[in-house]
């Protein structure tokens, strides 16, 4: 059966010693060295991975999930076992080894600069979550601290309009509080991360208000965790909390594309 070359990541010379057994289709990861760079690759069957078949297969979750998991596993190994690696997107295919080497030769300066920019760094994904009940209680406490209105007699229609007006005011207060929390969270984490990527939030994300990927130096991970904890100490009573996951390979910061 004809095979193609699947590219996982690009590293410096230390990538030649990366060891993993989790490649796609159960194949072994190989290394291709060129111009002071190393490409982590494996062979994949042409049937299923040529462009037409790949475009069709990635729409099938049953086909995609185990292969995407293997792709991530190889990149996790590269991230853990090298000083810097550049993950490439799932489904980056070359016809033969020489095409990969040619790419490394022609883009050597660019790729070395990218590796330098992420050396000893990882990505952390930080979500800002809202406890709506807690946020509402905080806003209520703030309102009670302000001089309240004296109750007045009103018709049923007037009471209805006042209730609607109060609801609109509470929604606006909550929106402003979310904006304040989002700005404060970015300011807290930006002290230890100079590169950030705001991630899209689906419409029905529940209590998730914002999600951001931060590039963090290994030496700064303690400061990063402290920044998250301090934000939570300040904002938890107001109904907001940061939750961080990582460290991850530098998928967003690598600048690589198919």
Protein Blocks (a to p, Z undefined) as FASTA:
>chain_A
ZZddddfbdcdfklmmpccfkbghhiacddddeehiacddddddfbhpamklmmmmmmpm
klmmmmmmmmmmmmmmmmmmpmbdcdddehiacfbfklmmmmmmmmmmmmmmmmmmmgoi
acddddddddfklmmmmmmmmmmmpccdddddddfklmmmmmmmmmmmmmmmmmmmmmmm
mmmmmmmmmmmocbdcdddddfklojafbdcdddddfklmmmmmmmmmmmmmmmmmnopa
cddeddddffklnopaZZ
